[in-house]
Amino acid sequence: MKERLRVAVVGAGKWARAAHLPAFHRSPLAQLTVICDLKEDLARERAAEFGVPEITTDVESVLRRDDIDVVDICTRGDHQDLVFATLEAGKHCLVEKPVASHYRDVWRAHEMAESRGLKTKVGLTFRHAPAMRYMLHLVREGFVGQPYIFNGFEQNSQWLDPDVPMDKRDLEQRPEGERKIGADPRPEAIEVSSLEGYGAPIIDISLCAVGDELREVVGTMKNFVPYRRRTNLDTARERINIDDASMYLGTYTNGALCSIQTSYVTVGNYPGVEARIYGSEGALICRLVEEDGNCQTLHAAKPDSVEFQPLEVPREFFPPGYTPGEGWASMFYANLVHDFMEEIVSGEAGNRGDFADSARVQEIINAVERSFRERGWVQLPLEPRSTG
Ligand SMILES: NC(=O)c1ccc[n+]([C@@H]2O[C@H](COP(=O)([O-])OP(=O)(O)OC[C@H]3O[C@@H](n4cnc5c(N)ncnc54)[C@H](O)[C@@H]3O)[C@@H](O)[C@H]2O)c1
């Protein structure tokens, strides 16, 4: 095995700068080799910032190269075509969520990666936060005993202001031929937004914490801020019917219960994740919210000591190069990326937070949407699985 895996990053925007590029830059197992962005100037700027030797605007040229081991897809919008092209080219693949909007396509991508011996990873960022990693470790060690109830929140006030454009891309001209999301104003036509964008990481954590599959869900979606700017090019607000808040209840095969709440019009700071697990022998609450200069806390209680007390997160749960006071985006993502590099280099079977995990999450998102449309409980899985 080579000393370092050679990495191509596709998409050099805001999140690549805040999370992906710093994470690859500091992983001792990765070598940033090329940055690809449709905007050449941006690719050049990022390459200079992170000491990356090459840039391109042509993703096809990246995929044709024999000397690239890992392709990281950090574009905004539909990732599905780039994911399949990356796997087709025989590269290990990290991609931002969602891999695809329909769970069947995510399973298909997982099966393709498996059949080619490729590792996959999805930007399910928050399971990789040091405090969350430690919480999930404690749960696996039996700290809470049999899990009874999981409560999950992923929420902040990112879109509370209607003048914050729905589309986060920095557009220079209006995209042609794109479908107008949320154009149908009827309440029953509301489109999935926060449930997918914010729901995926906390749904992922809920499955890890309970350690089982969901058996059934019932949920609802709501549009609280009906009029907002569509893009950075629009000055007027228009009716956009998307879920800016959602909630669901679920029961797991092992009998545990969960409630999940997602929203980006709820007052509070980033990233706005909270996971609570209550079991027969204890309870843990992990909070990933920037408050008082701290972006993560973990508290624990036991039946004979019911006041929640803070736990210190051991050093081994932090990423390489961690310095106290580091911001959440680079700290959490450095764990994600280094974990992925280790999985590839070690060649161990399976991996954490891969396309299979993402497919399970996407299936739940699709089931909650169906539950809302049919106004009732929906059973999972939505259809028998061929893998997973
Ligand atoms: N996991 C998380 O916590 C988290 C947080 C923030 C953003 N994200 C996700 O990260 C992704 C990127 O977000 P962003 O804010 O950086 O977006 P952005 O718009 O700032 O950047 C995306 C970049 O991708 C480039 N691009 C698009 N298509 C391309 C292609 N085919 N080839 C090459 N370059 C291409 C664009 O030119 C743009 O510069 C999104 O999917 C977003 O949802 C995830």
PDBQT file of the ligand as one rigid body, heavy atoms in Angstrom, charges set to zero:
ROOT
HETATM    1  N1  LIG A 401     -22.266  17.802   6.013  1.00  0.00    +0.000 N 
HETATM    2  C1  LIG A 401     -22.478  19.062   6.401  1.00  0.00    +0.000 C 
HETATM    3  O1  LIG A 401     -22.565  19.340   7.603  1.00  0.00    +0.000 OA
HETATM    4  C2  LIG A 401     -22.573  20.154   5.348  1.00  0.00    +0.000 A 
HETATM    5  C3  LIG A 401     -22.503  21.498   5.695  1.00  0.00    +0.000 A 
HETATM    6  C4  LIG A 401     -22.550  22.458   4.675  1.00  0.00    +0.000 A 
HETATM    7  C5  LIG A 401     -22.708  22.061   3.353  1.00  0.00    +0.000 A 
HETATM    8  N2  LIG A 401     -22.807  20.724   3.062  1.00  0.00    +0.000 N 
HETATM    9  C6  LIG A 401     -22.968  20.263   1.656  1.00  0.00    +0.000 C 
HETATM   10  O2  LIG A 401     -21.746  20.508   0.961  1.00  0.00    +0.000 OA
HETATM   11  C7  LIG A 401     -22.028  20.684  -0.444  1.00  0.00    +0.000 C 
HETATM   12  C8  LIG A 401     -21.314  21.935  -0.958  1.00  0.00    +0.000 C 
HETATM   13  O3  LIG A 401     -21.839  23.083  -0.286  1.00  0.00    +0.000 OA
HETATM   14  P1  LIG A 401     -21.139  24.516  -0.446  1.00  0.00    +0.000 P 
HETATM   15  O4  LIG A 401     -21.792  25.402   0.543  1.00  0.00    +0.000 OA
HETATM   16  O5  LIG A 401     -19.673  24.379  -0.410  1.00  0.00    +0.000 OA
HETATM   17  O6  LIG A 401     -21.617  24.927  -1.921  1.00  0.00    +0.000 OA
HETATM   18  P2  LIG A 401     -20.974  26.044  -2.860  1.00  0.00    +0.000 P 
HETATM   19  O7  LIG A 401     -22.045  26.444  -3.799  1.00  0.00    +0.000 OA
HETATM   20  O8  LIG A 401     -20.272  27.089  -2.042  1.00  0.00    +0.000 OA
HETATM   21  O9  LIG A 401     -19.813  25.258  -3.644  1.00  0.00    +0.000 OA
HETATM   22  C9  LIG A 401     -20.067  24.240  -4.574  1.00  0.00    +0.000 C 
HETATM   23  C10 LIG A 401     -19.010  24.361  -5.655  1.00  0.00    +0.000 C 
HETATM   24  O10 LIG A 401     -19.136  23.218  -6.522  1.00  0.00    +0.000 OA
HETATM   25  C11 LIG A 401     -18.807  23.645  -7.821  1.00  0.00    +0.000 C 
HETATM   26  N3  LIG A 401     -19.376  22.679  -8.771  1.00  0.00    +0.000 N 
HETATM   27  C12 LIG A 401     -20.677  22.385  -9.000  1.00  0.00    +0.000 A 
HETATM   28  N4  LIG A 401     -20.781  21.405  -9.939  1.00  0.00    +0.000 NA
HETATM   29  C13 LIG A 401     -19.521  21.064 -10.283  1.00  0.00    +0.000 A 
HETATM   30  C14 LIG A 401     -18.966  20.102 -11.190  1.00  0.00    +0.000 A 
HETATM   31  N5  LIG A 401     -19.753  19.304 -11.927  1.00  0.00    +0.000 N 
HETATM   32  N6  LIG A 401     -17.619  20.015 -11.317  1.00  0.00    +0.000 NA
HETATM   33  C15 LIG A 401     -16.818  20.820 -10.587  1.00  0.00    +0.000 A 
HETATM   34  N7  LIG A 401     -17.294  21.752  -9.688  1.00  0.00    +0.000 NA
HETATM   35  C16 LIG A 401     -18.613  21.859  -9.549  1.00  0.00    +0.000 A 
HETATM   36  C17 LIG A 401     -19.408  25.030  -7.925  1.00  0.00    +0.000 C 
HETATM   37  O11 LIG A 401     -18.797  25.789  -8.964  1.00  0.00    +0.000 OA
HETATM   38  C18 LIG A 401     -19.142  25.601  -6.534  1.00  0.00    +0.000 C 
HETATM   39  O12 LIG A 401     -17.955  26.355  -6.483  1.00  0.00    +0.000 OA
HETATM   40  C19 LIG A 401     -23.556  20.731  -0.553  1.00  0.00    +0.000 C 
HETATM   41  O13 LIG A 401     -24.008  19.467  -0.972  1.00  0.00    +0.000 OA
HETATM   42  C20 LIG A 401     -24.015  21.012   0.854  1.00  0.00    +0.000 C 
HETATM   43  O14 LIG A 401     -25.305  20.489   1.131  1.00  0.00    +0.000 OA
HETATM   44  C21 LIG A 401     -22.739  19.788   4.031  1.00  0.00    +0.000 A 
ENDROOT
TORSDOF 0
